[in-house]
Amino acid sequence: MEEIIDRVLKAEQEAETTVQEARTLATEIRAQAEREVNAKIALAREQAQKIVQEGVAQARVKAEGAVQEARAQAEDLELMEKHKDKLRTIADEVTRLLITPEYKKG
């Protein structure tokens, strides 16, 4: 009878040791998985940040181009407005030359 009790106690001890080892292993596996997840999250954040920065840089270049184009158009309009009387005179002269017959030009 004593031998059976010893075997039961020994089996309980072995079972407790096995459970403790399993808990330790589970904890290590969880910690490793957490480290891997954190590393992947960090990598995803870096990639997202890079994508956003590239998008911002492209938007900035487009905006600068649009601003330069708008300035050029504004300068063209200003130049045309400044010289509109001369341009009108030239247009009138060209029109007159086009509609006047050759024999009346001389």
N, CA, C and O atoms as a GROMACS GRO file, in nm:
protein
  424
    1MET      N    1   0.082  -0.119   0.000
    1MET     CA    2   0.000   0.000   0.000
    1MET      C    3   0.087   0.126   0.000
    1MET      O    4   0.059   0.223  -0.071
    2GLU      N    5   0.190   0.123   0.078
    2GLU     CA    6   0.282   0.236   0.088
    2GLU      C    7   0.349   0.261  -0.047
    2GLU      O    8   0.375   0.375  -0.086
    3GLU      N    9   0.376   0.153  -0.115
    3GLU     CA   10   0.439   0.165  -0.246
    3GLU      C   11   0.346   0.233  -0.346
    3GLU      O   12   0.391   0.312  -0.430
    4ILE      N   13   0.219   0.204  -0.338
    4ILE     CA   14   0.120   0.266  -0.427
    4ILE      C   15   0.112   0.415  -0.396
    4ILE      O   16   0.105   0.496  -0.488
    5ILE      N   17   0.111   0.451  -0.270
    5ILE     CA   18   0.105   0.592  -0.231
    5ILE      C   19   0.229   0.665  -0.280
    5ILE      O   20   0.219   0.777  -0.330
    6ASP      N   21   0.346   0.601  -0.268
    6ASP     CA   22   0.470   0.663  -0.315
    6ASP      C   23   0.465   0.686  -0.467
    6ASP      O   24   0.506   0.790  -0.518
    7ARG      N   25   0.412   0.586  -0.537
    7ARG     CA   26   0.400   0.598  -0.683
    7ARG      C   27   0.303   0.712  -0.720
    7ARG      O   28   0.329   0.788  -0.812
    8VAL      N   29   0.192   0.721  -0.649
    8VAL     CA   30   0.095   0.827  -0.675
    8VAL      C   31   0.158   0.964  -0.648
    8VAL      O   32   0.143   1.056  -0.727
    9LEU      N   33   0.229   0.976  -0.534
    9LEU     CA   34   0.295   1.104  -0.500
    9LEU      C   35   0.401   1.140  -0.604
    9LEU      O   36   0.415   1.255  -0.644
   10LYS      N   37   0.477   1.036  -0.646
   10LYS     CA   38   0.580   1.059  -0.747
   10LYS      C   39   0.515   1.102  -0.879
   10LYS      O   40   0.565   1.193  -0.946
   11ALA      N   41   0.406   1.037  -0.917
   11ALA     CA   42   0.334   1.073  -1.040
   11ALA      C   43   0.279   1.215  -1.030
   11ALA      O   44   0.283   1.289  -1.128
   12GLU      N   45   0.229   1.253  -0.914
   12GLU     CA   46   0.180   1.390  -0.894
   12GLU      C   47   0.293   1.490  -0.907
   12GLU      O   48   0.275   1.596  -0.966
   13GLN      N   49   0.409   1.457  -0.852
   13GLN     CA   50   0.525   1.546  -0.861
   13GLN      C   51   0.568   1.561  -1.006
   13GLN      O   52   0.596   1.672  -1.052
   14GLU      N   53   0.573   1.450  -1.078
   14GLU     CA   54   0.611   1.454  -1.219
   14GLU      C   55   0.509   1.535  -1.299
   14GLU      O   56   0.545   1.613  -1.388
   15ALA      N   57   0.383   1.515  -1.267
   15ALA     CA   58   0.279   1.591  -1.335
   15ALA      C   59   0.293   1.739  -1.305
   15ALA      O   60   0.280   1.821  -1.396
   16GLU      N   61   0.319   1.774  -1.180
   16GLU     CA   62   0.338   1.915  -1.142
   16GLU      C   63   0.459   1.974  -1.214
   16GLU      O   64   0.453   2.087  -1.262
   17THR      N   65   0.567   1.899  -1.224
   17THR     CA   66   0.687   1.944  -1.294
   17THR      C   67   0.656   1.964  -1.442
   17THR      O   68   0.697   2.064  -1.501
   18THR      N   69   0.583   1.870  -1.502
   18THR     CA   70   0.547   1.880  -1.643
   18THR      C   71   0.458   2.002  -1.666
   18THR      O   72   0.477   2.075  -1.764
   19VAL      N   73   0.360   2.026  -1.578
   19VAL     CA   74   0.272   2.142  -1.590
   19VAL      C   75   0.353   2.270  -1.578
   19VAL      O   76   0.331   2.365  -1.654
   20GLN      N   77   0.446   2.274  -1.483
   20GLN     CA   78   0.528   2.394  -1.462
   20GLN      C   79   0.615   2.419  -1.586
   20GLN      O   80   0.629   2.534  -1.630
   21GLU      N   81   0.674   2.314  -1.641
   21GLU     CA   82   0.756   2.328  -1.762
   21GLU      C   83   0.670   2.377  -1.879
   21GLU      O   84   0.714   2.460  -1.959
   22ALA      N   85   0.547   2.325  -1.889
   22ALA     CA   86   0.456   2.368  -1.995
   22ALA      C   87   0.420   2.515  -1.978
   22ALA      O   88   0.414   2.589  -2.076
   23ARG      N   89   0.397   2.559  -1.855
   23ARG     CA   90   0.367   2.700  -1.829
   23ARG      C   91   0.484   2.789  -1.868
   23ARG      O   92   0.467   2.894  -1.931
   24THR      N   93   0.604   2.744  -1.829
   24THR     CA   94   0.724   2.821  -1.862
   24THR      C   95   0.741   2.831  -2.013
   24THR      O   96   0.770   2.938  -2.066
   25LEU      N   97   0.723   2.718  -2.081
   25LEU     CA   98   0.735   2.716  -2.227
   25LEU      C   99   0.628   2.806  -2.291
   25LEU      O  100   0.657   2.878  -2.386
   26ALA      N  101   0.506   2.801  -2.241
   26ALA     CA  102   0.398   2.885  -2.292
   26ALA      C  103   0.431   3.033  -2.273
   26ALA      O  104   0.405   3.114  -2.361
   27THR      N  105   0.488   3.066  -2.159
   27THR     CA  106   0.527   3.205  -2.132
   27THR      C  107   0.634   3.250  -2.230
   27THR      O  108   0.629   3.361  -2.282
   28GLU      N  109   0.733   3.163  -2.253
   28GLU     CA  110   0.840   3.196  -2.348
   28GLU      C  111   0.784   3.212  -2.489
   28GLU      O  112   0.822   3.303  -2.562
   29ILE      N  113   0.693   3.122  -2.528
   29ILE     CA  114   0.632   3.131  -2.661
   29ILE      C  115   0.552   3.260  -2.676
   29ILE      O  116   0.560   3.327  -2.779
   30ARG      N  117   0.476   3.295  -2.572
   30ARG     CA  118   0.399   3.420  -2.575
   30ARG      C  119   0.491   3.540  -2.588
   30ARG      O  120   0.464   3.632  -2.666
   31ALA      N  121   0.600   3.539  -2.510
   31ALA     CA  122   0.694   3.652  -2.514
   31ALA      C  123   0.758   3.663  -2.652
   31ALA      O  124   0.772   3.773  -2.705
   32GLN      N  125   0.796   3.550  -2.711
   32GLN     CA  126   0.855   3.552  -2.845
   32GLN      C  127   0.754   3.603  -2.948
   32GLN      O  128   0.788   3.683  -3.034
   33ALA      N  129   0.632   3.556  -2.938
   33ALA     CA  130   0.528   3.601  -3.030
   33ALA      C  131   0.505   3.751  -3.016
   33ALA      O  132   0.487   3.821  -3.115
   34GLU      N  133   0.505   3.799  -2.893
   34GLU     CA  134   0.487   3.943  -2.869
   34GLU      C  135   0.601   4.023  -2.931
   34GLU      O  136   0.579   4.128  -2.991
   35ARG      N  137   0.724   3.973  -2.915
   35ARG     CA  138   0.839   4.043  -2.974
   35ARG      C  139   0.826   4.047  -3.127
   35ARG      O  140   0.853   4.149  -3.190
   36GLU      N  141   0.785   3.935  -3.185
   36GLU     CA  142   0.770   3.930  -3.331
   36GLU      C  143   0.660   4.024  -3.378
   36GLU      O  144   0.676   4.094  -3.477
   37VAL      N  145   0.548   4.026  -3.308
   37VAL     CA  146   0.438   4.115  -3.343
   37VAL      C  147   0.483   4.261  -3.331
   37VAL      O  148   0.454   4.342  -3.419
   38ASN      N  149   0.552   4.294  -3.223
   38ASN     CA  150   0.600   4.432  -3.204
   38ASN      C  151   0.697   4.471  -3.314
   38ASN      O  152   0.695   4.585  -3.362
   39ALA      N  153   0.784   4.376  -3.354
   39ALA     CA  154   0.879   4.406  -3.461
   39ALA      C  155   0.805   4.430  -3.593
   39ALA      O  156   0.840   4.521  -3.668
   40LYS      N  157   0.703   4.349  -3.620
   40LYS     CA  158   0.626   4.368  -3.744
   40LYS      C  159   0.548   4.499  -3.742
   40LYS      O  160   0.538   4.567  -3.844
   41ILE      N  161   0.495   4.533  -3.626
   41ILE     CA  162   0.423   4.661  -3.613
   41ILE      C  163   0.518   4.777  -3.636
   41ILE      O  164   0.484   4.874  -3.705
   42ALA      N  165   0.638   4.768  -3.577
   42ALA     CA  166   0.736   4.875  -3.595
   42ALA      C  167   0.774   4.888  -3.742
   42ALA      O  168   0.786   4.999  -3.794
   43LEU      N  169   0.794   4.775  -3.810
   43LEU     CA  170   0.829   4.778  -3.952
   43LEU      C  171   0.715   4.838  -4.034
   43LEU      O  172   0.738   4.918  -4.125
   44ALA      N  173   0.592   4.799  -4.002
   44ALA     CA  174   0.476   4.853  -4.074
   44ALA      C  175   0.466   5.004  -4.053
   44ALA      O  176   0.435   5.078  -4.146
   45ARG      N  177   0.492   5.049  -3.932
   45ARG     CA  178   0.488   5.194  -3.904
   45ARG      C  179   0.594   5.267  -3.986
   45ARG      O  180   0.567   5.373  -4.043
   46GLU      N  181   0.715   5.209  -3.991
   46GLU     CA  182   0.822   5.272  -4.068
   46GLU      C  183   0.784   5.279  -4.216
   46GLU      O  184   0.805   5.382  -4.281
   47GLN      N  185   0.730   5.171  -4.268
   47GLN     CA  186   0.690   5.170  -4.409
   47GLN      C  187   0.578   5.270  -4.435
   47GLN      O  188   0.580   5.341  -4.535
   48ALA      N  189   0.482   5.276  -4.345
   48ALA     CA  190   0.372   5.372  -4.360
   48ALA      C  191   0.424   5.514  -4.355
   48ALA      O  192   0.382   5.599  -4.433
   49GLN      N  193   0.517   5.540  -4.264
   49GLN     CA  194   0.574   5.674  -4.253
   49GLN      C  195   0.648   5.710  -4.381
   49GLN      O  196   0.640   5.824  -4.429
   50LYS      N  197   0.721   5.613  -4.437
   50LYS     CA  198   0.794   5.638  -4.562
   50LYS      C  199   0.697   5.669  -4.675
   50LYS      O  200   0.720   5.761  -4.754
   51ILE      N  201   0.588   5.592  -4.682
   51ILE     CA  202   0.488   5.615  -4.787
   51ILE      C  203   0.427   5.754  -4.773
   51ILE      O  204   0.409   5.826  -4.872
   52VAL      N  205   0.394   5.792  -4.649
   52VAL     CA  206   0.334   5.924  -4.625
   52VAL      C  207   0.433   6.034  -4.662
   52VAL      O  208   0.396   6.133  -4.725
   53GLN      N  209   0.560   6.017  -4.623
   53GLN     CA  210   0.660   6.118  -4.654
   53GLN      C  211   0.679   6.134  -4.805
   53GLN      O  212   0.693   6.245  -4.855
   54GLU      N  213   0.679   6.020  -4.876
   54GLU     CA  214   0.691   6.027  -5.022
   54GLU      C  215   0.570   6.098  -5.082
   54GLU      O  216   0.584   6.178  -5.174
   55GLY      N  217   0.452   6.068  -5.030
   55GLY     CA  218   0.331   6.134  -5.079
   55GLY      C  219   0.334   6.283  -5.054
   55GLY      O  220   0.295   6.363  -5.139
   56VAL      N  221   0.380   6.321  -4.937
   56VAL     CA  222   0.390   6.464  -4.903
   56VAL      C  223   0.491   6.532  -4.994
   56VAL      O  224   0.468   6.643  -5.041
   57ALA      N  225   0.603   6.465  -5.019
   57ALA     CA  226   0.705   6.524  -5.106
   57ALA      C  227   0.651   6.543  -5.247
   57ALA      O  228   0.674   6.647  -5.309
   58GLN      N  229   0.579   6.444  -5.298
   58GLN     CA  230   0.521   6.456  -5.432
   58GLN      C  231   0.417   6.569  -5.435
   58GLN      O  232   0.412   6.647  -5.530
   59ALA      N  233   0.335   6.576  -5.332
   59ALA     CA  234   0.234   6.682  -5.326
   59ALA      C  235   0.300   6.818  -5.320
   59ALA      O  236   0.253   6.914  -5.382
   60ARG      N  237   0.410   6.827  -5.246
   60ARG     CA  238   0.482   6.954  -5.235
   60ARG      C  239   0.536   6.996  -5.372
   60ARG      O  240   0.526   7.112  -5.411
   61VAL      N  241   0.594   6.900  -5.444
   61VAL     CA  242   0.649   6.930  -5.577
   61VAL      C  243   0.537   6.976  -5.670
   61VAL      O  244   0.552   7.074  -5.743
   62LYS      N  245   0.424   6.906  -5.668
   62LYS     CA  246   0.311   6.945  -5.752
   62LYS      C  247   0.260   7.084  -5.714
   62LYS      O  248   0.231   7.166  -5.801
   63ALA      N  249   0.252   7.109  -5.585
   63ALA     CA  250   0.203   7.240  -5.539
   63ALA      C  251   0.298   7.350  -5.582
   63ALA      O  252   0.254   7.457  -5.626
   64GLU      N  253   0.428   7.326  -5.570
   64GLU     CA  254   0.525   7.427  -5.612
   64GLU      C  255   0.515   7.454  -5.762
   64GLU      O  256   0.524   7.568  -5.807
   65GLY      N  257   0.495   7.344  -5.838
   65GLY     CA  258   0.478   7.361  -5.982
   65GLY      C  259   0.354   7.441  -6.014
   65GLY      O  260   0.356   7.527  -6.102
   66ALA      N  261   0.245   7.413  -5.944
   66ALA     CA  262   0.120   7.486  -5.966
   66ALA      C  263   0.136   7.632  -5.929
   66ALA      O  264   0.084   7.719  -5.999
   67VAL      N  265   0.207   7.660  -5.822
   67VAL     CA  266   0.230   7.799  -5.780
   67VAL      C  267   0.312   7.872  -5.887
   67VAL      O  268   0.281   7.985  -5.923
   68GLN      N  269   0.416   7.807  -5.936
   68GLN     CA  270   0.500   7.870  -6.039
   68GLN      C  271   0.420   7.896  -6.166
   68GLN      O  272   0.434   8.000  -6.229
   69GLU      N  273   0.337   7.799  -6.203
   69GLU     CA  274   0.254   7.816  -6.323
   69GLU      C  275   0.154   7.930  -6.304
   69GLU      O  276   0.132   8.010  -6.395
   70ALA      N  277   0.095   7.937  -6.186
   70ALA     CA  278   0.000   8.045  -6.157
   70ALA      C  279   0.071   8.181  -6.162
   70ALA      O  280   0.017   8.278  -6.213
   71ARG      N  281   0.191   8.185  -6.107
   71ARG     CA  282   0.266   8.312  -6.111
   71ARG      C  283   0.297   8.352  -6.254
   71ARG      O  284   0.284   8.468  -6.291
   72ALA      N  285   0.338   8.254  -6.336
   72ALA     CA  286   0.370   8.283  -6.475
   72ALA      C  287   0.246   8.333  -6.548
   72ALA      O  288   0.254   8.428  -6.626
   73GLN      N  289   0.132   8.269  -6.523
   73GLN     CA  290   0.008   8.314  -6.587
   73GLN      C  291  -0.029   8.454  -6.541
   73GLN      O  292  -0.073   8.537  -6.620
   74ALA      N  293  -0.009   8.479  -6.413
   74ALA     CA  294  -0.041   8.612  -6.360
   74ALA      C  295   0.050   8.717  -6.424
   74ALA      O  296   0.006   8.827  -6.457
   75GLU      N  297   0.177   8.682  -6.440
   75GLU     CA  298   0.270   8.775  -6.504
   75GLU      C  299   0.231   8.798  -6.650
   75GLU      O  300   0.237   8.910  -6.700
   76ASP      N  301   0.192   8.690  -6.718
   76ASP     CA  302   0.147   8.704  -6.857
   76ASP      C  303   0.025   8.796  -6.866
   76ASP      O  304   0.018   8.884  -6.951
   77LEU      N  305  -0.070   8.772  -6.776
   77LEU     CA  306  -0.190   8.856  -6.776
   77LEU      C  307  -0.155   9.001  -6.745
   77LEU      O  308  -0.209   9.094  -6.806
   78GLU      N  309  -0.066   9.020  -6.651
   78GLU     CA  310  -0.025   9.156  -6.614
   78GLU      C  311   0.044   9.224  -6.732
   78GLU      O  312   0.020   9.341  -6.761
   79LEU      N  313   0.129   9.147  -6.801
   79LEU     CA  314   0.199   9.202  -6.916
   79LEU      C  315   0.100   9.237  -7.027
   79LEU      O  316   0.110   9.342  -7.089
   80MET      N  317   0.004   9.148  -7.051
   80MET     CA  318  -0.097   9.174  -7.153
   80MET      C  319  -0.182   9.295  -7.115
   80MET      O  320  -0.213   9.378  -7.200
   81GLU      N  321  -0.218   9.306  -6.989
   81GLU     CA  322  -0.299   9.420  -6.943
   81GLU      C  323  -0.220   9.549  -6.958
   81GLU      O  324  -0.274   9.652  -6.998
   82LYS      N  325  -0.092   9.542  -6.926
   82LYS     CA  326  -0.007   9.660  -6.933
   82LYS      C  327   0.006   9.709  -7.078
   82LYS      O  328   0.014   9.830  -7.103
   83HIS      N  329   0.009   9.615  -7.171
   83HIS     CA  330   0.031   9.650  -7.312
   83HIS      C  331  -0.094   9.629  -7.398
   83HIS      O  332  -0.082   9.614  -7.519
   84LYS      N  333  -0.210   9.628  -7.337
   84LYS     CA  334  -0.331   9.597  -7.414
   84LYS      C  335  -0.359   9.702  -7.522
   84LYS      O  336  -0.410   9.668  -7.629
   85ASP      N  337  -0.328   9.827  -7.495
   85ASP     CA  338  -0.352   9.930  -7.598
   85ASP      C  339  -0.262   9.908  -7.719
   85ASP      O  340  -0.307   9.921  -7.833
   86LYS      N  341  -0.136   9.875  -7.694
   86LYS     CA  342  -0.043   9.848  -7.806
   86LYS      C  343  -0.087   9.724  -7.881
   86LYS      O  344  -0.085   9.720  -8.004
   87LEU      N  345  -0.128   9.620  -7.806
   87LEU     CA  346  -0.173   9.496  -7.870
   87LEU      C  347  -0.299   9.520  -7.954
   87LEU      O  348  -0.312   9.466  -8.063
   88ARG      N  349  -0.389   9.601  -7.901
   88ARG     CA  350  -0.511   9.633  -7.976
   88ARG      C  351  -0.476   9.709  -8.104
   88ARG      O  352  -0.533   9.683  -8.210
   89THR      N  353  -0.384   9.801  -8.094
   89THR     CA  354  -0.342   9.878  -8.211
   89THR      C  355  -0.281   9.787  -8.316
   89THR      O  356  -0.310   9.798  -8.435
   90ILE      N  357  -0.195   9.695  -8.271
   90ILE     CA  358  -0.132   9.600  -8.365
   90ILE      C  359  -0.238   9.510  -8.429
   90ILE      O  360  -0.234   9.487  -8.549
   91ALA      N  361  -0.332   9.460  -8.348
   91ALA     CA  362  -0.438   9.373  -8.400
   91ALA      C  363  -0.523   9.449  -8.502
   91ALA      O  364  -0.560   9.394  -8.606
   92ASP      N  365  -0.553   9.574  -8.472
   92ASP     CA  366  -0.632   9.655  -8.565
   92ASP      C  367  -0.556   9.675  -8.696
   92ASP      O  368  -0.615   9.667  -8.804
   93GLU      N  369  -0.427   9.700  -8.687
   93GLU     CA  370  -0.345   9.722  -8.807
   93GLU      C  371  -0.338   9.596  -8.892
   93GLU      O  372  -0.349   9.601  -9.014
   94VAL      N  373  -0.318   9.479  -8.825
   94VAL     CA  374  -0.314   9.352  -8.898
   94VAL      C  375  -0.448   9.326  -8.964
   94VAL      O  376  -0.454   9.285  -9.080
   95THR      N  377  -0.556   9.350  -8.893
   95THR     CA  378  -0.690   9.332  -8.950
   95THR      C  379  -0.711   9.423  -9.070
   95THR      O  380  -0.762   9.380  -9.173
   96ARG      N  381  -0.671   9.548  -9.056
   96ARG     CA  382  -0.685   9.644  -9.166
   96ARG      C  383  -0.605   9.597  -9.287
   96ARG      O  384  -0.654   9.606  -9.400
   97LEU      N  385  -0.483   9.547  -9.264
   97LEU     CA  386  -0.401   9.500  -9.375
   97LEU      C  387  -0.463   9.379  -9.442
   97LEU      O  388  -0.454   9.364  -9.564
   98LEU      N  389  -0.526   9.293  -9.364
   98LEU     CA  390  -0.587   9.172  -9.420
   98LEU      C  391  -0.714   9.202  -9.501
   98LEU      O  392  -0.741   9.134  -9.601
   99ILE      N  393  -0.788   9.299  -9.460
   99ILE     CA  394  -0.914   9.325  -9.528
   99ILE      C  395  -0.904   9.433  -9.637
   99ILE      O  396  -0.996   9.450  -9.717
  100THR      N  397  -0.794   9.503  -9.640
  100THR     CA  398  -0.776   9.605  -9.741
  100THR      C  399  -0.723   9.540  -9.869
  100THR      O  400  -0.624   9.468  -9.865
  101PRO      N  401  -0.787   9.566  -9.981
  101PRO     CA  402  -0.739   9.511 -10.109
  101PRO      C  403  -0.601   9.566 -10.142
  101PRO      O  404  -0.565   9.676 -10.099
  102GLU      N  405  -0.524   9.490 -10.220
  102GLU     CA  406  -0.387   9.527 -10.254
  102GLU      C  407  -0.378   9.662 -10.326
  102GLU      O  408  -0.288   9.742 -10.302
  103TYR      N  409  -0.474   9.684 -10.415
  103TYR     CA  410  -0.467   9.807 -10.493
  103TYR      C  411  -0.489   9.932 -10.410
  103TYR      O  412  -0.451  10.042 -10.451
  104LYS      N  413  -0.554   9.917 -10.288
  104LYS     CA  414  -0.577  10.033 -10.204
  104LYS      C  415  -0.463  10.054 -10.104
  104LYS      O  416  -0.455  10.159 -10.040
  105LYS      N  417  -0.375   9.954 -10.090
  105LYS     CA  418  -0.266   9.964  -9.992
  105LYS      C  419  -0.156  10.058 -10.040
  105LYS      O  420  -0.094  10.126  -9.958
  106GLY      N  421  -0.131  10.063 -10.163
  106GLY     CA  422  -0.020  10.133 -10.220
  106GLY      C  423  -0.028  10.278 -10.211
  106GLY      O  424   0.063  10.348 -10.257
   0.00000   0.00000   0.00000
